Amino acid sequence: MSAEDGVTKRPGAPTERRRASSAPRLYAFGVALVLFFMSWAAIAARPWQPKAAKKVDPRVLALTAREKQLRGEALVLQRKLKRQWALYQQSLELRNGQIAAARLQHEQAVAAAAAAAAAAARASRSTAATSPAIAVSTPAPAPGSSPSPTPPPAPAPTTPKPPPPVVVQLPPEVIVVELPPVTTSSSS
């Protein structure tokens, strides 16, 4: 120990020189440790070898093939369902038209029957009130005498008479029954 330093040193006390030299050693050790693990990871990755194809589980391949098959079947069924729905809509419109025509025809038949019944009732009332039955008696010819000559027929009228009305005999009361609407059920 030199006297030039002017510092007295105690035995067992660390010097500044020791403190300064231990910090770089710790940093160097840490950097070396990080470089070691990075090189280990780089070597474990084996970037120089070509990547091998992954082995695919056959169950996954079977599932993928089944999925494709089901998607194709679903498309076919959707197309078929759309066609059937369009045909059903057309037949429903046709059936609704037939039902409407049948209802109209039924209503017309009921109205015609009611009108005929009313006309028959009026006709029977008018004929009973206006034309009483008249009995004409002609004297019988005497025995042994010749029958009296018949007068000549009256001349025909110039205008033809209209044909007599057609009278339909209906029961005194006509009951009109309204039918429930016709419904169709489509079962396939």
Secondary structure, DSSP 8 states (H G I E B T S, - for coil): --SSS-----TT---HHHHHHHHHHHHHHHHHHHHHHHHHHHHHH-TTS--------HHHHHHHHHHHHHHHHHHHHHHHHHHHHHHHHHHHHHHHHHHHHHHHHHHHHHHHHHHHHHHHHHHHHHHHHH------------TTS------------SS------------SS---------------
